[in-house]
Amino acid sequence: MSSPLLTLPREIRDEIISLVLLHRRIPPTTPDAVEAQSREELHDMHMMSWQAGKRVLYSKDAADHEPNTRSLLLTCKQLFDETTANLKRMDNNYEVHVDFVKEQYLAPTWVCVPRLSHQVDVVRAVFQTCGVLQRDEKTAIWKGGDGSPPPFVWMFYSLLERFLSVGPVGRLTDWSDRGGISVGTLELDFVDPRPEDIPMLPPMEEGTGWMTDWRRRGHHVIRGADVKYVLHPECLCSVLGNEVRALLSMGYHMASFGSILYRSIGHISLKVNGVDRKRFDLGSMLAKQRFNNDFGELLSHKRAEHWVTWMKRTMELRRARGLEVKDMEARWQEEAMGCQAK
């Protein structure tokens, strides 16, 4: 007996299929709701991040990582064919909601993933502080050391690195190089925190160091007032925007970590409550790169050659992935190798 769904006119069935493909999961709305979920750190793949997945807690529920296409594609051939036809007419856009829980860890929830793919048009990542700072051993995420960014920054980098490596998936049963994910535009939108009835920490003052001036004042006591505060989204946007810029500058310390962004992303847009703050055009920035003693982990006499090879490979990957590639200035290779000869 045929399913009632298959007896509907095709145009109505297409509407239903589109609604399923664009289904949105509802993320938790309070710290208690996040902590009531079954979540875990994932250490199931090799990562560049110094923190390697620490303080990023993913859902253990396999259903939370399933793309919206799964049930439609597995039901019957007719729905498989009609779903495939609908997918060809749709942009492949993802959305993830990331709670920064009590300034201790990140809790991502994949809100909308129409289908798994190595090429994604837009990824919108919404970051929201959830709850006030809880002072314990995890508070050390704000403290940098030995020239490295603080653990807070590595948490965000680890989340991005995992997605660009394997996509919006849960725990891996086995890991191998899956070719990675490319993203046309990565939108990082920092929104007002929850709960709304707790005041926000004032934004950083212009020209001051965020760790030496702003963060040192703490959340619980500001100018002697015994008041709890939550992070202002402008603060997160400013700090992480500066870190993104540093990664894209490449250079001695950053090249090994920034390279994944250049081979995987077309544009990065930073927003606060949906309003643009910064935008990085990686195609243009790559074309302007010049050898600057990049890849400091290598012996000095090997760095320029490695950089030239990396540039060629990165441009090839971007072209293959449909990402913008702009022409380099003439003699860029000779210029790099000349720097090494000196």
C-alpha positions in Angstrom: 0.0 0.0 0.0 1.4 3.4 -1.0 2.2 6.0 1.6 -0.2 8.9 1.8 2.8 11.2 1.3 3.4 9.7 -2.2 -0.2 10.2 -3.2 0.0 14.0 -2.8 0.7 16.2 -5.8 4.4 16.6 -6.6 4.5 20.3 -5.9 3.0 19.8 -2.4 5.4 16.9 -1.7 8.3 19.2 -2.8 7.2 21.8 -0.2 7.2 19.1 2.5 10.6 17.8 1.4 12.0 21.4 1.6 10.6 21.9 5.1 12.3 18.6 6.2 15.6 19.6 4.6 15.5 23.0 6.4 14.4 21.6 9.7 16.1 23.4 12.7 17.0 21.8 16.0 16.4 24.0 19.0 19.5 24.6 21.1 19.4 24.7 24.9 18.5 28.1 26.4 20.0 28.0 29.9 23.3 26.7 31.5 21.2 24.0 33.4 19.7 22.9 30.1 23.2 22.6 28.5 24.6 20.7 31.5 21.6 18.3 31.5 22.6 17.1 28.1 25.0 14.2 27.6 28.1 15.8 26.2 31.8 14.8 25.8 35.1 16.1 24.6 36.3 14.4 21.4 39.9 13.2 21.1 39.4 10.9 18.1 41.5 12.5 15.4 44.8 14.3 15.0 44.6 18.1 15.4 46.9 21.0 15.2 45.3 22.8 18.1 47.4 22.8 21.2 44.2 22.1 23.2 43.2 19.3 20.8 39.5 19.3 21.6 39.7 20.3 25.3 36.8 22.3 26.7 34.6 21.7 23.6 31.8 19.4 24.5 29.8 17.7 21.8 26.5 15.9 22.1 26.8 12.2 22.6 23.4 11.6 20.9 24.1 10.4 17.4 20.8 11.8 16.2 22.1 15.4 17.0 24.7 14.9 14.2 22.4 13.4 11.5 21.8 15.5 8.4 18.2 16.3 7.6 18.4 14.3 4.4 19.0 10.9 6.1 15.4 9.7 6.6 14.3 11.0 3.2 17.1 9.3 1.3 16.6 5.9 3.0 12.8 5.7 2.7 12.3 4.7 -0.9 13.6 5.3 -4.4 10.9 7.8 -5.3 11.7 10.0 -2.2 15.4 9.5 -2.8 15.0 10.9 -6.4 12.7 13.8 -5.4 14.9 14.7 -2.4 18.0 14.7 -4.6 16.2 17.0 -7.1 15.3 19.4 -4.3 18.9 19.5 -3.0 20.2 20.5 -6.5 17.9 23.6 -6.3 19.0 24.6 -2.8 22.1 26.3 -1.4 23.9 24.0 1.1 23.9 26.3 4.2 24.7 25.1 7.7 24.0 26.8 11.1 25.6 25.9 14.4 24.7 27.5 17.8 27.7 27.6 20.2 27.0 28.3 23.9 30.0 29.6 25.9 28.9 28.0 29.2 29.9 29.9 32.3 33.1 30.9 30.5 34.3 27.4 31.0 33.6 25.4 27.8 31.9 25.6 24.4 28.8 23.5 23.7 28.0 23.4 20.0 24.6 22.4 18.7 24.2 21.9 14.9 20.9 23.7 14.3 20.6 23.0 10.6 22.5 20.6 8.3 20.5 19.9 5.2 23.0 17.4 3.8 26.6 16.3 4.4 28.9 17.6 1.8 32.6 18.5 1.2 31.4 21.9 -0.1 29.2 24.2 1.9 28.0 27.6 0.7 27.5 29.4 4.0 28.2 28.3 7.6 26.6 30.6 10.2 28.0 30.1 13.6 26.1 31.9 16.4 28.1 32.4 19.6 26.3 33.2 22.8 27.6 33.5 26.4 25.4 31.3 28.6 25.7 32.1 32.3 28.2 34.0 34.4 31.8 33.1 35.1 32.2 30.2 37.5 35.6 30.6 39.3 37.4 27.3 39.5 40.4 25.6 37.9 38.9 26.2 34.5 39.0 29.9 34.9 42.6 29.6 33.7 41.3 29.7 30.1 41.8 33.4 30.2 45.5 33.2 31.0 48.0 33.0 28.1 51.6 31.9 28.5 54.9 31.5 26.7 53.8 33.6 23.8 50.8 31.4 23.1 47.2 32.6 23.0 45.2 31.6 26.1 43.2 28.4 26.1 40.0 30.4 25.4 41.3 31.1 21.9 42.4 27.4 21.4 38.8 26.3 22.2 37.4 28.3 19.3 40.2 27.2 17.0 39.7 23.5 17.9 36.0 23.8 17.1 36.7 25.3 13.7 39.6 22.9 12.9 37.5 19.9 13.6 34.6 21.1 11.4 37.0 22.0 8.5 38.6 18.6 8.8 35.6 16.2 9.1 32.4 18.2 9.1 29.5 18.4 11.5 29.8 14.9 12.8 30.0 13.3 16.2 32.6 10.8 17.5 34.5 9.0 14.8 34.9 5.3 14.9 37.9 5.5 12.7 39.8 8.5 11.4 41.5 9.0 8.1 42.1 12.0 5.9 38.6 12.7 4.5 39.6 15.5 2.2 38.3 18.3 4.4 35.4 20.7 4.1 35.3 23.9 2.1 33.1 26.9 3.0 32.2 29.8 0.7 31.4 32.2 3.6 32.0 31.6 7.3 29.8 33.9 9.4 30.7 34.3 13.0 27.8 36.1 14.8 28.3 37.1 18.4 24.9 37.7 20.0 23.7 39.1 23.4 24.1 36.6 26.2 21.6 34.7 28.4 20.1 35.2 30.8 19.0 38.7 29.7 18.4 40.0 33.2 22.1 40.0 34.2 24.1 43.1 33.1 26.8 42.7 30.5 30.4 43.5 31.2 31.3 46.9 29.6 33.1 46.6 26.3 36.9 47.0 26.2 38.3 50.4 26.0 40.0 51.3 22.7 43.7 50.8 22.7 43.9 48.6 25.8 45.0 45.1 26.1 42.1 42.8 26.7 43.9 40.6 29.2 45.9 43.3 31.0 43.1 45.8 31.4 39.7 44.5 30.6 39.7 40.9 31.7 41.8 41.5 34.8 39.0 43.5 36.3 36.9 40.3 36.5 33.2 39.7 36.3 32.2 39.8 39.9 33.8 43.0 41.0 34.0 46.1 38.9 35.2 49.3 40.6 34.2 47.8 43.9 30.6 46.9 43.0 29.7 43.3 44.0 27.8 42.6 40.8 27.8 39.6 38.5 28.3 40.3 34.8 28.2 38.3 31.6 30.5 38.8 28.6 29.6 41.5 26.1 29.4 40.1 22.5 31.5 43.0 21.3 34.3 41.7 23.5 34.3 38.2 22.0 34.0 39.6 18.5 37.0 42.0 19.0 39.2 39.4 20.6 38.5 36.6 18.2 38.6 39.0 15.2 42.2 39.9 16.2 43.1 36.2 16.5 41.7 35.5 13.0 43.7 38.4 11.6 46.8 37.0 13.2 46.2 33.5 11.8 45.7 34.9 8.3 49.0 36.9 8.6 50.8 33.6 8.6 54.5 34.2 9.5 56.9 32.4 11.9 54.4 31.2 14.6 51.0 31.3 12.8 51.6 29.7 9.4 51.0 26.1 10.5 47.7 27.1 12.2 46.4 29.6 9.6 47.0 27.4 6.6 43.8 25.4 7.0 41.8 28.6 6.8 43.3 29.6 3.4 42.7 26.2 1.8 39.2 25.8 3.2 37.4 29.2 3.3 36.4 31.9 0.8 35.4 34.7 3.2 35.1 35.2 6.9 32.5 37.6 8.3 32.4 38.7 11.9 29.1 40.2 13.2 27.6 41.4 16.5 23.8 40.7 16.7 23.7 40.3 12.9 25.5 43.6 12.2 28.8 43.4 10.3 32.0 44.3 12.1 34.9 42.7 10.2 35.3 40.9 6.9 38.2 38.9 5.5 38.5 38.1 1.8 40.9 35.2 1.9 41.4 35.0 -1.9 42.7 38.6 -1.9 44.7 38.1 1.2 46.4 35.0 -0.1 47.4 36.8 -3.3 49.1 39.5 -1.1 51.1 37.0 1.0 54.8 37.3 1.0 57.3 35.0 2.5 58.0 36.2 6.1 60.0 33.4 7.6 56.8 31.3 7.7 56.5 27.8 9.2 58.9 28.4 12.1 58.8 24.8 13.2 61.0 23.9 10.1 64.7 24.4 9.8 65.4 27.9 8.5 66.9 26.8 5.2 63.8 24.8 4.3 61.1 27.4 5.1 61.0 29.3 1.8 60.8 26.2 -0.3 58.1 24.8 1.9 56.2 28.1 1.7 56.3 28.2 -2.1 55.1 24.6 -2.3 52.4 25.4 0.2 51.2 28.5 -1.8 51.0 26.4 -5.0 49.1 23.6 -3.3 46.7 26.0 -1.5 45.8 27.8 -4.8 45.2 24.4 -6.5 43.0 23.3 -3.6 41.0 26.6 -3.7 40.4 26.3 -7.4 39.3 22.7 -7.0 36.9 23.7 -4.3 35.4 26.6 -6.1 37.0 29.2 -3.9 38.2 32.5 -5.3 41.9 32.6 -6.4 43.6 35.8 -7.5 46.8 36.1 -9.4 50.0 36.6 -7.5 52.4 39.4 -8.4 55.2 38.4 -10.8 58.3 36.8 -9.5 56.8 35.9 -6.1 58.6 32.5 -6.1 61.9 34.0 -6.9 61.4 36.7 -4.2 60.8 34.0 -1.6 63.7 31.9 -2.5 65.9 35.0 -2.6 64.9 35.7 1.0 66.1 32.2 2.0 69.4 32.7 0.1 70.1 35.8 2.3 
